[in-house]
Amino acid sequence: MEDKKGFSRRDFLRLSGVAATGAIVAACAPAEPQVVEKTVVVEKEVEVEKEVEVEKTVEVEITSTPAPAEEIVLRFLYDATPDEVTWHEKTEADFEALHPNIDVQPEPTLENWREKALAAMVAGTAPDLLIAWTSNFVAFASRGAYMDITDFVKGWPDFDDFWPGGIKECTIDGKIYAVPYCYDPVTLYFYNGILLEEEGISPPDDTWTYDDFRENVLALTKKDDDGNVVQWGFGGAEAVYTWGWKRAYPVIYAYGGRVYNDDMTHCTMAEPEALEGINLIWELKVKHGAAPTPAMIGDMAEGQMFASGLIAYETDGPWKIGAMREMVSDPELEQRWDVGHSPWGPAGRFIWAVGNNWGIWNGTKHPDEAMELLQFLTDADRAKEVGTIAHRVPARESAADSFGDSGSPDNQSLIPQALAYAISPPVHPTKGAEINDVLSAAWEKFMILEQGTPEEALSEAVVKVDALLAEG
């Protein structure tokens, strides 16, 4: 039988081939340690799976939806000059871009704005930021309208950048209630270069005096054959508006006068030095007809007579630039109106400077956000815009050079320079508004209505003002 026989050659070869194949397979198979290594790899894969699970947990936390921020409405009053309307279109957009949850609503100061603001305070609906200047600021502050922001603003790293006179206006009894965004010289001498040249008169320069002013105004006042004035030498508010007594500060100071004594217990408007400056304006207006009457002005807007080429000199603030560009229609006058220095008097040269000041209403529902808005509107970047867009002199000294542009008037650089001789006469902290009413009534009597003399009207007014000062 075959199985009892020995291995045949064929069997040997077959078995040898199988054995060889097994050896080759055995030689090619991975060793057992490699199998363990594979197991380790599997363990790493499990660890990776664990890491993915952790990442999923983090993703859930990141994509969770926060509660939407409450929309806040902040309102603020602003001075409605033409260029400031443009500026606040920008400030509104810029602040809202930084604070998407805040709706900023700028509100212009329209007719009777002060009375409307006071009524809104009583009703609890006043804007979050209130604007004011001089007696308006005092009227608001005396009613407790403003928050005390002393600590807040003194914490600003660049607080010392503000003109000291501007901050002084906003300070009562050592506490700061507002911050200025502009600090304007408001008795600048604008002039019609065409009329001056026709009369052979040089533009106001650094040596100009009130004697020169008087002589020039008389020469520039023209009458027709019937004796009617057809061109006026001067049209400043000093001579044509009841509130013009404040525009007369520079001429009063230039002759050595003041509004009050040093401790503010007596009004000095009827003293000889003050009367000398006041009489200069009054005589030009009343005795010589060198300034128009209310009837002559009629329904014309403030500055319209100057823009029409009927007035040679007019005092005003830098906002006049925007107004004049809108009102002047004569192509030659568009290029020939300009601004010059204030005149010198026996006691020096002066210009009245006033800040437009923003304070936070004491009844605001959003004091923190209102403070953010206040700091934004008065910061260094906005200060440059005040000069270039709003055409007001920035309240920050560092931004003074930003004032002006390439248009008329040519001598715009003089405007911030005039702050070198600026004054900001004191306003009584509690009786300022009432004193203003008394002196305005006196000014109207002798300057506008041309009834009596400055000495008569102001002597009566001083008695009333002193009584108010005595009340404290």
C-alpha distance (Angstrom), angle and dihedral (degrees) to the residues before:
residue distance angle dihedral
M1 . . .
E2 3.56 . .
D3 3.78 95.9 .
K4 3.69 92.2 55.8
K5 3.74 92.3 53.7
G6 3.84 122.6 88.0
F7 3.82 122.2 -99.3
S8 3.71 112.4 -66.3
R9 3.78 121.0 -140.6
R10 3.79 89.5 -105.6
D11 3.81 91.5 52.1
F12 3.70 92.2 48.1
L13 3.73 93.4 50.4
R14 3.83 92.1 46.5
L15 3.79 92.9 49.1
S16 3.78 91.3 43.5
G17 3.79 90.1 52.7
V18 3.77 91.8 50.5
A19 3.77 91.6 47.6
A20 3.76 91.8 48.2
T21 3.76 91.7 48.6
G22 3.81 89.8 49.8
A23 3.77 90.2 50.1
I24 3.77 91.4 50.8
V25 3.78 91.5 47.8
A26 3.77 90.4 46.9
A27 3.77 90.7 48.7
C28 3.84 91.7 50.1
A29 3.80 97.0 45.8
P30 3.84 117.0 96.6
A31 3.73 117.8 -103.8
E32 3.80 120.2 -110.1
P33 3.84 94.3 -103.5
Q34 3.81 87.6 61.1
V35 3.76 88.5 55.6
V36 3.83 88.4 55.8
E37 3.80 87.7 49.5
K38 3.76 88.8 56.1
T39 3.74 88.7 52.3
V40 3.81 89.7 53.6
V41 3.80 89.4 52.8
V42 3.75 89.3 53.9
E43 3.80 89.2 51.2
K44 3.82 89.0 53.3
E45 3.75 90.1 51.3
V46 3.77 88.9 54.5
E47 3.80 89.5 50.5
V48 3.79 90.0 51.6
E49 3.76 88.9 51.7
K50 3.79 88.7 53.7
E51 3.84 90.1 51.2
V52 3.80 90.3 52.0
E53 3.76 89.2 53.2
V54 3.80 90.3 53.2
E55 3.80 90.1 49.7
K56 3.78 90.0 52.5
T57 3.78 89.3 54.9
V58 3.80 91.6 52.9
E59 3.80 91.3 47.8
V60 3.77 90.6 56.7
E61 3.80 90.2 54.8
I62 3.81 93.6 48.5
T63 3.78 96.8 48.6
S64 3.79 95.1 48.3
T65 3.86 109.2 123.3
P66 3.85 115.3 -120.4
A67 3.76 120.8 -141.3
P68 3.83 111.3 -90.8
A69 3.84 115.3 -100.4
E70 3.77 115.9 -107.7
E71 3.81 112.7 -105.3
I72 3.79 111.0 -120.0
V73 3.79 125.4 -160.0
L74 3.82 117.3 -147.7
R75 3.81 119.6 -173.8
F76 3.79 125.7 -168.0
L77 3.79 134.7 -178.9
Y78 3.79 119.2 -130.0
D79 3.79 136.5 -177.0
A80 3.80 106.1 -95.1
T81 3.80 100.8 -135.3
P82 3.83 113.4 144.6
D83 3.79 94.7 -109.1
E84 3.80 94.1 46.6
V85 3.78 90.2 57.0
T86 3.80 86.9 59.9
W87 3.80 92.9 44.0
H88 3.78 94.6 52.9
E89 3.78 92.5 51.6
K90 3.80 83.3 64.9
T91 3.81 98.2 41.6
E92 3.80 90.6 51.0
A93 3.80 92.8 52.5
D94 3.82 94.4 42.8
F95 3.81 95.5 50.0
E96 3.81 93.3 45.8
A97 3.81 89.8 51.2
L98 3.81 88.3 58.5
H99 3.81 93.4 41.7
P100 3.84 109.3 34.3
N101 3.80 92.1 177.2
I102 3.82 92.9 58.3
D103 3.79 123.2 82.8
V104 3.83 108.2 -157.1
Q105 3.80 116.8 -156.1
P106 3.84 116.2 -171.4
E107 3.81 113.1 -159.3
P108 3.84 121.6 -162.8
T109 3.79 122.6 -133.5
L110 3.79 101.2 -111.3
E111 3.81 130.1 173.3
N112 3.82 113.9 -36.1
W113 3.79 89.5 2.5
R114 3.81 94.1 153.1
E115 3.81 93.5 54.9
K116 3.80 90.4 45.2
A117 3.81 91.3 50.4
L118 3.80 92.0 50.1
A119 3.81 90.7 49.8
A120 3.81 90.5 49.1
M121 3.81 90.2 53.1
V122 3.81 90.1 55.6
A123 3.80 90.6 47.4
G124 3.81 92.1 47.4
T125 3.82 93.3 -119.3
A126 3.81 102.5 103.6
P127 3.84 121.4 135.4
D128 3.79 116.0 -91.1
L129 3.81 91.4 -119.4
L130 3.80 118.4 41.0
I131 3.78 122.0 -159.7
A132 3.80 121.4 -149.7
W133 3.79 143.5 149.3
T134 3.83 135.9 -158.4
S135 3.82 110.5 -31.3
N136 3.82 92.5 6.4
F137 3.79 90.1 58.6
V138 3.80 91.0 48.5
A139 3.81 91.0 47.8
F140 3.81 90.5 54.6
A141 3.80 95.4 41.4
S142 3.80 93.4 49.3
R143 3.80 88.3 58.1
G144 3.79 92.8 52.9
A145 3.79 92.0 -109.2
Y146 3.81 97.3 143.6
M147 3.77 135.5 66.5
D148 3.79 116.4 -124.5
I149 3.82 101.5 -109.9
T150 3.81 98.2 172.0
D151 3.82 97.2 118.9
F152 3.79 92.4 40.8
V153 3.80 97.7 54.4
K154 3.79 95.9 37.1
G155 3.79 86.4 59.8
W156 3.80 91.2 63.2
P157 3.82 108.3 107.2
D158 3.83 91.7 -137.8
F159 3.81 98.8 41.4
D160 3.82 91.2 120.4
D161 3.81 88.5 63.9
F162 3.82 91.6 80.6
W163 3.81 119.7 96.2
P164 3.83 104.8 -99.0
G165 3.79 91.6 -132.8
G166 3.79 90.5 56.3
I167 3.81 93.3 53.3
K168 3.80 90.8 44.2
E169 3.81 89.3 60.2
C170 3.80 89.6 56.6
T171 3.80 95.7 48.7
I172 3.81 125.7 92.0
D173 3.80 121.6 178.4
G174 3.79 90.5 -14.8
K175 3.82 94.9 -52.8
I176 3.79 124.1 113.4
Y177 3.80 115.2 -136.4
A178 3.80 102.0 168.8
V179 3.80 144.6 14.9
P180 3.83 125.5 -134.2
Y181 3.77 122.3 -129.2
C182 3.81 93.1 -172.5
Y183 3.77 134.0 25.2
D184 3.77 106.3 -163.7
P185 3.78 131.5 -170.3
V186 3.80 96.0 -134.0
T187 3.82 101.6 -173.9
L188 3.79 98.5 61.9
Y189 3.79 115.5 152.2
F190 3.80 109.3 -119.9
Y191 3.79 115.0 -173.5
N192 3.79 142.0 -170.9
G193 3.79 105.0 -120.6
I194 3.81 92.6 -163.8
L195 3.81 94.0 58.5
L196 3.82 93.0 43.9
E197 3.80 92.1 50.7
E198 3.80 92.3 49.0
E199 3.80 88.9 56.1
G200 3.81 94.4 42.9
I201 3.83 92.5 -114.6
S202 3.80 121.1 146.8
P203 3.82 119.8 -130.2
P204 3.83 115.5 -97.6
D205 3.79 108.7 -80.4
D206 3.78 137.1 178.9
T207 3.82 92.8 -77.0
W208 3.81 98.6 47.8
T209 3.85 114.5 131.5
Y210 3.79 135.8 -164.1
D211 3.79 87.8 -109.0
D212 3.82 87.6 58.4
F213 3.79 89.6 46.0
R214 3.80 92.6 53.2
E215 3.81 93.2 47.1
N216 3.81 92.6 47.3
V217 3.81 95.2 46.9
L218 3.80 91.3 52.9
A219 3.81 91.5 48.2
L220 3.80 91.8 49.4
T221 3.81 94.9 50.4
K222 3.84 108.6 96.2
K223 3.80 132.5 -169.9
D224 3.79 131.5 -164.4
D225 3.79 125.1 -125.6
D226 3.79 90.4 -83.6
G227 3.78 92.9 55.6
N228 3.79 95.7 -105.9
V229 3.78 116.8 139.9
V230 3.81 110.7 -116.1
Q231 3.82 98.6 168.3
W232 3.79 126.6 34.4
G233 3.77 126.7 -151.3
F234 3.81 94.8 -149.7
G235 3.77 135.5 24.6
G236 3.79 105.1 166.9
A237 3.79 121.8 143.8
E238 3.81 88.0 -110.0
A239 3.80 87.7 75.3
V240 3.79 104.6 30.8
Y241 3.84 111.0 35.9
T242 3.81 134.0 59.1
W243 3.79 91.3 -129.8
G244 3.81 89.4 51.6
W245 3.81 92.3 100.4
K246 3.79 87.9 85.4
R247 3.82 90.9 53.0
A248 3.81 85.8 58.2
Y249 3.83 92.4 66.1
P250 3.84 93.4 101.0
V251 3.79 95.4 51.9
I252 3.82 91.0 44.5
Y253 3.81 91.0 51.2
A254 3.82 92.0 43.1
Y255 3.80 89.8 61.7
G256 3.82 92.9 46.0
G257 3.80 98.1 -97.2
R258 3.80 130.8 131.0
V259 3.80 137.8 -169.1
Y260 3.83 96.5 -124.9
N261 3.77 138.2 11.4
D262 3.80 117.5 -103.6
D263 3.80 97.3 -87.7
M264 3.80 92.9 41.5
T265 3.79 95.1 -121.0
H266 3.82 96.3 119.0
C267 3.81 135.1 39.9
T268 3.81 110.8 -130.4
M269 3.82 99.1 -169.9
A270 3.83 91.2 113.0
E271 3.83 94.2 51.2
P272 3.85 116.3 114.4
E273 3.82 94.9 -109.3
A274 3.79 93.4 52.9
L275 3.80 92.6 43.0
E276 3.81 91.6 53.3
G277 3.80 91.1 61.5
I278 3.81 93.8 40.6
N279 3.80 92.5 48.9
L280 3.81 90.1 54.8
I281 3.81 90.4 63.7
W282 3.81 94.3 37.5
E283 3.80 94.6 52.8
L284 3.81 92.3 49.0
K285 3.79 89.9 51.3
V286 3.80 104.2 37.2
K287 3.80 105.0 25.3
H288 3.80 99.4 35.9
G289 3.82 103.8 25.8
A290 3.81 89.7 -130.1
A291 3.83 93.0 142.8
P292 3.82 126.6 50.1
T293 3.80 124.6 -106.1
P294 3.83 123.7 -129.4
A295 3.81 88.7 -101.8
M296 3.81 90.8 55.4
I297 3.79 91.9 48.7
G298 3.79 91.5 48.3
D299 3.78 113.7 163.3
M300 3.79 94.6 -17.6
A301 3.78 115.9 129.0
E302 3.79 119.7 -113.2
G303 3.79 107.3 -77.3
Q304 3.80 94.5 14.6
M305 3.82 94.3 113.3
F306 3.81 90.6 52.9
A307 3.81 90.4 47.0
S308 3.81 89.2 50.9
G309 3.81 92.0 56.0
L310 3.82 95.4 -109.8
I311 3.83 98.0 114.9
A312 3.81 128.0 54.5
Y313 3.84 102.4 -161.8
E314 3.78 129.9 24.5
T315 3.79 131.5 170.4
D316 3.77 117.9 -138.8
G317 3.78 144.9 128.6
P318 3.81 131.5 -87.6
W319 3.81 91.7 -90.2
K320 3.81 84.4 76.4
I321 3.79 88.0 79.2
G322 3.79 93.6 70.2
A323 3.80 92.8 40.5
M324 3.80 93.1 50.3
R325 3.78 92.6 49.6
E326 3.77 88.4 56.4
M327 3.82 97.2 42.6
V328 3.81 105.7 39.5
S329 3.79 111.2 91.4
D330 3.81 100.9 167.1
P331 3.84 107.3 96.7
E332 3.81 92.3 -148.4
L333 3.81 94.0 49.4
E334 3.81 89.4 48.6
Q335 3.80 86.7 68.1
R336 3.82 99.3 34.1
W337 3.80 107.2 53.1
D338 3.79 114.0 95.6
V339 3.80 145.9 154.5
G340 3.80 130.0 -105.6
H341 3.80 142.6 -177.7
S342 3.80 125.4 -71.4
P343 3.82 114.6 -103.3
W344 3.79 123.8 -101.4
G345 3.79 121.7 -118.4
P346 3.81 133.4 -169.0
A347 3.82 90.7 -84.9
G348 3.81 98.0 41.3
R349 3.80 141.9 -86.6
F350 3.78 123.1 -57.1
I351 3.78 141.7 172.5
W352 3.78 126.9 -167.6
A353 3.81 113.4 -120.1
V354 3.79 124.0 -166.3
G355 3.77 132.0 -175.9
N356 3.77 125.9 -141.8
N357 3.78 100.9 -136.7
W358 3.79 133.0 -160.9
G359 3.78 119.8 -155.1
I360 3.80 130.8 175.5
W361 3.78 114.5 -108.2
N362 3.79 110.9 -117.8
G363 3.79 90.9 -132.4
T364 3.80 98.3 54.5
K365 3.79 115.7 134.5
H366 3.79 91.4 -149.8
P367 3.83 108.3 47.6
D368 3.81 96.1 158.4
E369 3.79 93.6 50.9
A370 3.81 90.8 42.8
M371 3.80 88.9 55.5
E372 3.80 89.9 51.6
L373 3.80 90.1 51.6
L374 3.81 92.1 47.3
Q375 3.80 92.0 51.5
F376 3.81 90.8 46.5
L377 3.81 94.6 50.5
T378 3.81 92.7 49.4
D379 3.80 100.9 38.5
A380 3.81 125.3 117.4
D381 3.81 95.3 -96.3
R382 3.79 93.3 51.7
A383 3.83 89.1 45.3
K384 3.79 89.2 64.4
E385 3.80 90.0 50.7
V386 3.80 89.2 51.5
G387 3.79 87.5 62.6
T388 3.80 100.0 39.9
I389 3.83 103.2 34.5
A390 3.80 108.0 19.8
H391 3.83 94.5 38.0
R392 3.77 93.2 -136.6
V393 3.79 124.0 127.0
P394 3.83 107.2 -102.0
A395 3.79 116.9 -113.9
R396 3.80 88.3 -136.3
E397 3.79 117.5 81.9
S398 3.82 91.7 -146.4
A399 3.81 90.5 62.7
A400 3.82 97.6 48.1
D401 3.81 92.5 104.6
S402 3.80 90.8 56.8
F403 3.79 92.0 70.5
G404 3.79 117.3 109.8
D405 3.77 140.4 19.3
S406 3.80 140.0 -137.3
G407 3.81 95.6 -79.7
S408 3.80 131.5 86.0
P409 2.95 134.3 -22.7
D410 3.80 99.2 54.0
N411 3.79 95.5 -155.4
Q412 3.81 97.7 58.7
S413 3.80 92.8 130.4
L414 3.81 88.8 70.2
I415 3.81 91.6 66.1
P416 3.83 99.8 73.2
Q417 3.81 89.3 35.6
A418 3.81 88.8 62.1
L419 3.81 89.4 69.6
A420 3.81 86.1 78.4
Y421 3.83 87.9 79.7
A422 3.80 98.5 29.4
I423 3.80 125.5 138.1
S424 3.79 130.2 -163.4
P425 3.81 106.1 -165.7
P426 3.81 114.6 -147.8
V427 3.79 122.0 -93.8
H428 3.80 117.3 -151.7
P429 3.83 108.2 -108.9
T430 3.81 96.3 -135.7
K431 3.81 107.7 14.6
G432 3.80 99.4 37.7
A433 3.80 96.1 109.2
E434 3.81 93.7 47.6
I435 3.80 92.3 46.7
N436 3.78 89.2 50.5
D437 3.81 90.1 55.0
V438 3.80 92.2 50.5
L439 3.80 95.3 49.0
S440 3.81 92.8 42.2
A441 3.80 89.9 54.5
A442 3.81 90.9 50.5
W443 3.82 91.5 47.6
E444 3.78 91.3 50.1
K445 3.80 91.1 52.2
F446 3.80 99.5 55.3
M447 3.83 102.8 21.6
I448 3.81 105.1 35.5
L449 3.80 104.0 24.4
E450 3.82 90.8 31.0
Q451 3.79 93.2 -136.3
G452 3.81 114.9 150.1
T453 3.78 127.6 -29.2
P454 3.79 132.6 -59.4
E455 3.79 90.9 -110.9
E456 3.82 92.3 54.6
A457 3.78 96.7 46.3
L458 3.81 96.4 40.7
S459 3.80 94.2 46.4
E460 3.80 88.2 59.0
A461 3.80 91.7 44.1
V462 3.81 93.2 51.1
V463 3.81 90.7 59.3
K464 3.81 90.1 55.6
V465 3.80 93.7 43.8
D466 3.81 92.3 49.5
A467 3.80 89.4 52.5
L468 3.81 89.7 54.0
L469 3.79 90.9 47.8
A470 3.80 90.1 52.0
E471 3.80 89.5 57.0
G472 3.80 88.4 60.2
